[in-house]
Amino acid sequence: MSKRDFYEILGVDKNASEAEVKKAYRKKAIQYHPDKNPDDKAAEDKFKEAAEAYEVLSNAEKKQRYDQFGHAGMDGQGGFSGGGMNMDDIFSHFGDIFGGNSGGAGGSPFESFFGGGGGGRSRTRQAVGSNIRIKLKLTLEDVTNGVEKKIKYKKKVVADGVTFDTCSTCGGRGQVSRIQNTFLGQMQTSSPCPTCRGNGKKIKNIPPGADGMGLITQEVTTTIDIPAGVSDGMQLNVQGRGNEMPGGIAGDLIVLVEEIKHESLERDGNNIIYNLHISFPQAALGAEIEVPTVSGKARFKIESGTQSGKIIKLRGKGIPDPHGYKTGDQLIYINVFTPKKLNSEEKALLKTLLDSENFTPDPSKEKGFFDKMKDFF
């Protein structure tokens, strides 16, 4: 099951401030708090889900990584986004969310959220345009080194001449509020204005050629930076490059990475695999070999007596990790070629070697598969 978007979980915009993210989380935490929803597994799951979203969006570095890579960027990052979250983790990490103002009197953890006090005016929630999804084909060289790509796509833009009036339903706030009486006291809830869809404005004039929202379709060109280390199927979020929204902010451009198969190199995680075929004389005598890499050619020495199945590692010749960890390696798999057709002269030559001691296999002197892997790592 795919994970929900963190911004959607907390109900905040992507340009929300740290204070707004915290406020939104407090609201969700109250709504699904286990003290308020005893023995309710669904509420507990939502409580954890909100905590996971807050843990990422309240951290500038994690938020930036999430905005660029989505959930894929959170893999292996530790904390809740890395898995293993439980209720103790939440109360340990975010106890200040539930404990009220520091230095205040004791009491219910909900006292700072319910009842009393006038609070501030609800902020205007800007409506957001829809996202645009495109596929972008990248070569192995592109994903290894990073690349700047200029792309063309069609998007909805606000037509020239669109004018607005302040929404009379919400008074320009973009939200409508209502107060509910609960057993914990009064609780004020807010939701996007149904009249203006959260814009705070209504379209007054729509120019010819625009749709009912005052939008026209236009082909645009934009340049995006693809970081090194992306992989096939990864999504990159480019903020504000999606469809526009009159009186609001533009959605995102979501770029789906599609890797183009390389003619001779194969990707395995952050490592690059190359299958090298050598002749029997090269394996027996040793040789200088040149192999392709994503950065050009590399030469290395084949030792005499090299066996088929040997793996040679070219350190640092692989793909950088997008999370900032080490760069992978290029692994060269040695395959000793055995000819299928021999002429009479070649057959006669090989027959003279059949009984030679040096050409008789001796398994006791050869390492098994697991020993070879130990040496490799």
Disulfide bonds with the S-S distance in Angstrom:
none
